[in-house]
Every structure is written in structure tokens, then in C-alpha cells.
Amino acid sequence: MNKEPLAYRMRPKTIDDIVGQEEVIGRNTKLFQMIANGYVPSLLLYGEPGIGKTAIANAIAGTVKFPFSSLNATTSGKKDIEIVIEKAKMEGNTILFLDEIHRFNKAQQDYLLPHVEKGLIILIGATTENPYHDVNPAIRSRCGQIKQLQRLEPDDIKNLLHKALADEERGLGFLSIKPNEKVIELIATGTNGDARKALNLLESVVYASVKKDGQIILEEKTVEEFIDKVGVFGDKKGSNFYNLLSCLQKSIRGSDVDASLYYLAHLLESGDLTAVNRRLVVIAYEDIGLSNKSVGAHVLSAVEASERLGMPEARIPLSVAVVEMCLSSKSNSAYKALDLAISDIRKGKVGKIPLHLRDTHYNGAKELGHVGYKYPHDYPLGTFGGWVNQNYLPETLVGRSYYKPIESGEEKRMADIHKKLKEFKKKSN
């Protein structure tokens, strides 16, 4: 029995063997044409684990027949780079596949990058993190292309599994296995687009199955026993985790309860309850805001409850908070108004504080001219409380308006008050 995992044995030998990723390296892409013509650019491959980054690098090297070296940036040092360079000087243009390239340290860069510029080394970097956030600009500038790979579709996975079952040299074709399309379907859909897990799961299922009349009988219950949490991708510090947080917020903002609960589930499974709670509080004030002011308090209570309970019970109050936010009226007027004011200040649109608003809690304030403030409570205005017309903004900003109310939920009442106060001010002036 071959000791190498099935996923390793079934890696494509050339770009013609690659399954999926049609938009990146399919036959109709420029990248495919370049490689088919014998030219390989330095490039970055970005995407989740198990979707083909290493396989594509190997397939490219196998197509152009260039010398190939593989390193991992988390475990390799300058000495490893030196060995690759010396080898390239003897063998000619060499493809260096550098996994986890976002871990590349400065010493490695300083030594390798000049050789990439000269073309002696063709760098193919792979990363599970967003290269625009986590890969050094010096590396990005030397990689002519950045390609984002996607999870494989179930049909792509099924194609791979059938190839593995038929291949007698590298796959499982040397075994007598009774076909079972339901098992193939279950593996293809249950491994969430991860080719490596799908192939290795298939191998495990095959060797855990019983034989009958000389044939290996594949059973669905064996697959179900082996499938684990394959859908959770990336650690809680990874860029995909922040993508999930973004998806959660945008789904709540879009009032899609099902999508919001899906992304909440995904985030909770990835294990960073603190980050989830923080984002939910942000959403309560950023997206619900003045339209339903009670939501902020409700979400904060749910967050505090989740912190006391911990997982798995924490999911209960958080689910209530997410559904409530989804179905609440929404407004972003308050923070948008503040952002406009911040923008003015950063652009230098500031002025002198009006004298009548300055601090008067000390002897000599009158001598400095800090007088003239009118106390609003001394001027009753119906049931509103008190209001008097006076300028609060610096003279250079008088008339500047930041807050634009939205007639949504509870904010509609405040919008009416805001409008009336504006009218009173206009009449007084």
C-alpha cells in the first residue's frame, strides 16, 4: 500500500490535469496560454486551504519542465533560500513554490528578491490571507499576477474522486471497489470544496470498509462517521474571519435573517466569541441606530449574557439579538453625521469657539468677554422642554449641517423635532 496520502498522489502533473479554477487557469485564460507557451510569470495564489494552490504550482512546473523547489515560509530560513539559489545557478530558471508566503521575513526577502527580479527564480507564492493586507509590498510588486482561487464546486470534487477511483497508478484503481454514487455525492458535498480533504476522506472510507465477494463495499454511514467540521476555514486572526464578520454585518443590514444566522453560526464555530460580540454591538449602533434605540441595550445585554454563559449556550442570546437586529427598522444617520464633522475637522475647517460658550467657572471670565450665554431651560418650548436661538458653531461654520435624519422607526419623531427647530431658528434669524 502506498504510504503517501491520496491527495498528494493525485496532484495534477500538468495544467491540463487541473480540475476546477476555470477562471484562474482554465483553457481560455491568458495564464493557461502563457504557461502552455513555456512562459511562467511570478505570481501569488490566494485562497482557502485545500483548493489547489500547491497542486497548481506543481502542475505549472510539470508543464514547462522547469526545475522546481518547494519551501514553507514558516519553517524555512535564509540558508534554505541560499540552497535554492545555488541550485538554480546550476540548473537554470527555477520555480520556487513558497507556501505561507505572508510569513516571509526580511532576511529571506533581501536575499531572494534580486534573483526574482533577474528571472533566475520564478516565485509562486501561496497564502490563505489577503495578499493586499498580509503580503509584503516588495513581494507583491515582483509578482506580476495575483490570483484568488475559489472553493471547488461539488461537481469538481466528484470529478476528482472518480479519477482517483479509476487511476491504477496513483489512485485507488488497483483495488476492487463497488461503485456507490451516493457515497461520492456525500463526500463531494460534505467537504465544502476542499479537494485535499475530499480525497483523503475517500481513502479513509475505502480502507475502513468491509469486503464482500472480493469487492470493497462503500457505505454512507462510514462517510458520516469520518466527516468533521470541514466548513470552518481560517483561524480567528485570519483575513477570512474578517470576511465572515463583514458578511454578518451586511446580512443584518440587509435584513436577511437566514444569511445572518448562517454567518453567526460560521463565526461561532471558528471560536472567537469576543470578536463576534464586539461586531454585534457595533452593528446595533451603526446600522440600527436612532430608528430603534432600545436595540443597543438589548444587544449589549445579549453580549453580556453570552460572556457569562460561554459556548455553546452563548449562541442562544446571540441568536435573539441577531434576529431582532435583522427585523428592526434601520438608520445610520447619527454616525454618518459625526463622520462629516470629523471630515471637516481633518480638512482644517475649524474656527474660534464662540465667546458665550466658553468656560466661565473662574474669576476673570467676564473680563475676557466670556458672556452672553442663554440658558435654554429658561426658555420653555411647549412639551419639548426649553430652546432658545443662539449660535453654537464657530462663526466660520455657521449654517453647516451634518445631521440628515432618516424617517425610520423611532427616528421619524426625532426628524420632526429636528425640522421644527430648524424652522424656529430660521424665523428667529
Secondary structure, DSSP 4 states (H G I P E B T S, - for coil): ---S-HHHHT--SSGGG--S-HHHHSTTSHHHHHHHTT----EEEE--TTSSHHHHHHHHHHHHT--EEEEETTT--HHHHHHHHHHHHHH-SEEEEEETGGG--HHHHHHHHHHHHHTSEEEEEEESS-HHHHS-HHHHHH-SEEEE--PPPHHHHHHHHHHHHH-SSSSSTTS-EE--HHHHHHHHHHTTT-HHHHHHHHHHHHHHSEEETTEEE--HHHHHHH----S--S-TTSHHHHHHHHHHHHHHHTT-HHHHHHHHHHHHHHT-HHHHHHHHHHHIIIIIGGGGTHHHHHHHHHHHHHHHH-TTTTHHHHHHHHHHHHTS----HHHHHHHHHHHHHHTT---PPPGGGS---STTTTTTT------GGGSEETTTEE------S-GGGTT--------STTHHHHHHHHHHHHHHHHHH-
